[in-house]
Amino acid sequence: MITRRQGVRVDEDDALAVTVGLLLLIGGVLLLQGWLGTWPAFGIAAGTVVGGYYVPGITRWVTVRWAVREVIRRSR
């Protein structure tokens, strides 16, 4: 079933995936806090979230640069 919230289509599978991801993140942070302490756990969790946000864009940028170099190199 697909529902609408604030003009955005939300599939139940997408909502379930986000919920499970958040539960895993929270559980992982709590385990890390118990093993390593507060600040290392925060750093690892924040790094994971920031990395998940930026890595696809960086990967795309590197791939495009590599492809442009290959085209230039082969055109010589």
GITA-V863956 format. One record per residue. N is the residue number from 1. RES is the residue in one small letter. PHI is phi in degrees with one decimal (none if undefined). OMEGA is omega in radians with two decimals (999 if undefined). D_FIRST is the distance of its C-alpha to the first C-alpha in Angstrom with 2 decimals. Layout:
n/res/phi/omega/d_first
N/RES/PHI/OMEGA/D_FIRST
N/RES/PHI/OMEGA/D_FIRST
//
This chain:
n/res/phi/omega/d_first
1/m/none/3.13/0.00
2/i/-111.8/3.12/3.79
3/t/-115.1/3.11/6.57
4/r/-116.0/3.04/10.24
5/r/-133.2/3.11/13.11
6/q/51.5/3.06/16.58
7/g/79.4/-3.13/15.76
8/v/-112.6/3.11/13.88
9/r/-77.0/-3.13/10.39
10/v/-122.2/3.10/8.95
11/d/-85.2/-3.13/6.57
12/e/-62.7/3.11/6.46
13/d/-66.1/3.10/9.01
14/d/-64.7/3.13/11.04
15/a/-63.5/3.10/11.28
16/l/-64.6/3.13/12.36
17/a/-62.9/3.12/14.78
18/v/-65.5/-3.14/16.29
19/t/-62.4/3.14/16.76
20/v/-64.5/3.11/18.47
21/g/-61.0/3.11/20.49
22/l/-65.7/3.11/21.73
23/l/-63.2/3.10/22.69
24/l/-65.4/3.12/24.58
25/l/-63.6/-3.13/26.28
26/i/-64.2/3.11/27.36
27/g/-63.0/3.11/28.56
28/g/-63.6/3.12/30.38
29/v/-65.0/3.13/32.07
30/l/-64.2/3.09/33.23
31/l/-65.3/3.12/34.67
32/l/-62.6/3.12/36.35
33/q/-62.2/3.11/37.77
34/g/-67.8/-3.10/39.34
35/w/-84.6/-2.97/40.79
36/l/-111.1/-3.06/41.83
37/g/115.2/-3.02/41.91
38/t/-68.6/-3.01/40.07
39/w/-69.5/3.06/40.86
40/p/-62.2/3.12/40.33
41/a/-64.7/3.10/36.93
42/f/-62.9/-3.13/36.03
43/g/-62.1/3.13/37.40
44/i/-66.7/-3.14/35.51
45/a/-66.1/3.14/32.15
46/a/-65.6/3.09/32.79
47/g/-62.1/3.11/34.03
48/t/-64.9/-3.13/30.91
49/v/-66.7/-3.14/28.66
50/v/-65.1/3.09/31.07
51/g/-62.2/3.10/31.48
52/g/-63.8/3.12/27.79
53/y/-81.0/-3.02/27.80
54/y/-92.8/-3.04/31.03
55/v/-59.0/3.14/31.34
56/p/-59.8/3.12/29.12
57/g/-67.5/3.12/31.16
58/i/-65.9/3.11/34.42
59/t/-61.4/3.12/33.67
60/r/-62.2/-3.12/32.94
61/w/-62.5/3.14/36.17
62/v/-64.9/-3.14/38.25
63/t/-64.5/3.12/36.96
64/v/-64.7/3.11/37.82
65/r/-60.8/3.14/41.25
66/w/-64.0/-3.13/41.91
67/a/-64.5/3.11/40.99
68/v/-63.5/3.09/43.26
69/r/-60.6/3.14/46.08
70/e/-63.7/3.13/45.75
71/v/-64.6/3.13/45.93
72/i/-65.1/-3.12/48.95
73/r/-64.8/-3.12/50.63
74/r/-77.3/-3.13/50.23
75/s/-81.6/3.13/51.40
76/r/-80.3/999/54.76
//
